[in-house]
Amino acid sequence: MAALFKMLILLKKKPVSTDEQFAKYWLETHAPLAKKMPGLRKYVVNIVKRPPNREPDYHGVVELWFDDLGSMKKAFTSPEGVATQKDTEAFATGLTTMYIEEHPIL
């Protein structure tokens, strides 16, 4: 099986949102939009749990999997991809994007 192209995005919640509001919006409103992007093979939402006595550096991490870099670019320039990116502004800020080469060990 050929390796898939993986993209990770670290997100911070908007300061006006609670942790619960952030997670609810992402899972119930944003994720259904994102999964419509053409060429998206896998979409995983990771909600960061608050560490004791401090604000987390990020509130969520999303994993997006595509066949290759070209498929990812097509997905984000599609009408569905543009809508997904616009909707991200409704609940998140301070995004950090990483392109990942995964090496499973175990």
JOJOKA-V951937 format. One record per helix or strand of 3 or more residues. SS is the DSSP state (H for helix, E for strand). FROM is the first residue (numbers start at 1). TO is the last residue. Records with the same first field share a line. If there is no record, write none. Layout:
# JOJOKA-V951937
SS=FROM-TO / FROM-TO
This chain:
# JOJOKA-V951937
E=5-13 / 42-47 / 60-66 / 92-100
H=19-34 / 69-77 / 79-91
